Amino acid sequence: MKVAEFKAKKIFSEASGTCAVVDDNVKMNLNEYGIYEEIVLLGEDDELNPVVEYVSPNFNEQINESEIAQKLFENIEGIQYDNRIGYYTSLYAGHVKESDYREKASSGGMGTWIFKELFEKDLIDGVIHVKENADRNSSIMFQYDISRSIDEIRAGAKTKYYPVELSKVLKKVKEVPGRYAIVGIPSFIMAIRLLAEKDDIIKDRIKYTVGLICGHQKSSKFAEAMAWQVGIRPGNLKHINFRKKLLDKPANNYGVEITGIIDGKEVTIVKPTKELLGQNWGQGYFKTKASDYTDDVMNETADITLGDAWLPEYTKDSKGNNVVIVRNQVIDNLIKEGISSGRLNLDIVDKGTIFRSQAAHYRHTHDELAYRLYKKDKSNEWRPTKRIKASNDIPILRRKVQDLREEISTQSHIVYKKAVELDDLDYFKKEMMNLSKKYDQLYQMLEIIKAIQNKGIKGIIKEINKRANRLIKK
């Protein structure tokens, strides 16, 4: 691949950093919008290492997630397959009972617990996960690093809605022998799998992969904008907990805990996410372009996939619960032993329950990707090759939802940058709230149509009354 071609496509790159691992002419850089991108230190007509194209999920046209997963898992005894969630040996929903793993986690605590078990059973020497940046002089708040003790592993718990990349930590893995487990979003785990096919050291040393179900990646400006809304100006943010559990609220009604400098003093503020502009995940504020071009919802190439149990029977518990998709026999045995010993409180669930927990995510990421691909094809623009075929065969209002989500996502980056330049948060709020209101109105129309389809004229009246009551309460 020529450098010029790479540069033309890189807006669709998942920016995992694997390209920088296989070619020293590629460097990872956090750009002006707070998004990682590959910087190439070569001329436009120069050629990159051909492996660069292979190890990037969105550039690789030779092998997809289904084929990688098949190679990894199809010969496992008792393995099953579902076209919505991929391969699986066991499916669960629930949480960790042992110690305070659940309390210290964003959800049910399963990720940290799995790492702890692998470490204690001497199956790994280190965990590759996202931690706070130890360099306090750096503007980068979080980065991938390696933990080599239980205390370090536990300190790296909780979800971080912040951009990260793998190049530095993978170079450490190549330099320091050991057995490692890694956690990542779908495109990152797929990138690791592709890199392992080309790099025997990575293949040998990364023993276990823990995959997260991820709505989309955020830029670093997401954290900054949340802080600014509570009075902490850009440059003064010191720490952020993106998933602060509010114990008097359902699990899906969490808060954000922000520490920073206001009037020369360090303060910590907790706000329910519903009170902050940009926290509606469907609208996609500060979303990276590549996030809209994956069709892997359930992290199909990971040894185990963890997500939030966004189901009524679980969200009422404010402490949080996970859905769990197991594909690796060693991890499956650890979980079964954890259940039998009473250290895990997990319900055995069916594939329908797993799917329901991520139904809206699946509709956007998988089903309606067809329309996003169709739009690129219609405009004669390059886009990644996906398992989904391009099509505009979705209802017209769902097409409008997709169009508006793209506009909101794109404008959030541009408008926020200008707001910082103007030193005017109200500019950001005003411009973006106009788009958010359009989105809310569109969803109101969709809900009314759904009510008509489900309950006829009585459904319309009920829906109108419900919305009138909401307006009165406001």
Secondary structure as GFF3:
##gff-version 3
##sequence-region A 1 474
A	DSSP	alpha_helix	3	9	.	.	.	ID=ss1
A	DSSP	three_ten_helix	10	12	.	.	.	ID=ss2
A	DSSP	alpha_helix	18	22	.	.	.	ID=ss3
A	DSSP	beta_strand	26	30	.	.	.	ID=ss4
A	DSSP	beta_strand	36	40	.	.	.	ID=ss5
A	DSSP	alpha_helix	51	55	.	.	.	ID=ss6
A	DSSP	alpha_helix	65	73	.	.	.	ID=ss7
A	DSSP	beta_strand	80	82	.	.	.	ID=ss8
A	DSSP	beta_strand	86	88	.	.	.	ID=ss9
A	DSSP	beta_strand	90	96	.	.	.	ID=ss10
A	DSSP	alpha_helix	110	120	.	.	.	ID=ss11
A	DSSP	beta_strand	126	132	.	.	.	ID=ss12
A	DSSP	beta_strand	142	147	.	.	.	ID=ss13
A	DSSP	alpha_helix	150	155	.	.	.	ID=ss14
A	DSSP	alpha_helix	167	175	.	.	.	ID=ss15
A	DSSP	beta_strand	180	184	.	.	.	ID=ss16
A	DSSP	alpha_helix	186	198	.	.	.	ID=ss17
A	DSSP	alpha_helix	200	205	.	.	.	ID=ss18
A	DSSP	beta_strand	206	212	.	.	.	ID=ss19
A	DSSP	alpha_helix	221	229	.	.	.	ID=ss20
A	DSSP	beta_strand	237	244	.	.	.	ID=ss21
A	DSSP	beta_strand	255	262	.	.	.	ID=ss22
A	DSSP	beta_strand	265	272	.	.	.	ID=ss23
A	DSSP	three_ten_helix	273	275	.	.	.	ID=ss24
A	DSSP	three_ten_helix	289	293	.	.	.	ID=ss25
A	DSSP	beta_strand	304	308	.	.	.	ID=ss26
A	DSSP	alpha_helix	312	315	.	.	.	ID=ss27
A	DSSP	beta_strand	322	326	.	.	.	ID=ss28
A	DSSP	alpha_helix	329	340	.	.	.	ID=ss29
A	DSSP	beta_strand	344	348	.	.	.	ID=ss30
A	DSSP	alpha_helix	351	357	.	.	.	ID=ss31
A	DSSP	alpha_helix	359	362	.	.	.	ID=ss32
A	DSSP	pi_helix	363	367	.	.	.	ID=ss33
A	DSSP	alpha_helix	369	378	.	.	.	ID=ss34
A	DSSP	alpha_helix	396	422	.	.	.	ID=ss35
A	DSSP	alpha_helix	425	473	.	.	.	ID=ss36
###
